[in-house]
Amino acid sequence: MAARIVITIALVPADDRRCTLRDDLVTIPVEGVEPCQVVVATRFADANPLVAHFRESAKNFLVREA
């Protein structure tokens, strides 16, 4: 059986320091990106509580004051 490699990319605000809590994550600055719209897509009526918590977190943390 071949080894499986998983690569995940997340864009977070520059002042977000959660990545510093884990030594298995690498951060690379992305500069020159204007503020943009974020979309969260889920399956219709997904009953997984993690989905609901993620959506709520996205609403709370991804909205910035102008």
Steps between C-alpha positions, in 0.01 A plus 500: 500500500637841404547770762239772494613862512251763605568869442267762638522874449329760717505876464475679833537865601857617551443561870359149559740312728324161528760345268769570758329254735601198290850402391369287212358801311698728272399857424597693190405868475285598203545869433314746282162329518210738535220412746268256329176312542507160672254227410414200717337218303337202673262222414133593531367429853832353619433381857867486601539739797854588386354654185269723704787599731724577203237719335447688826876545546532626143229759565667610824866505393506576129299819516724800556405852594567749218 
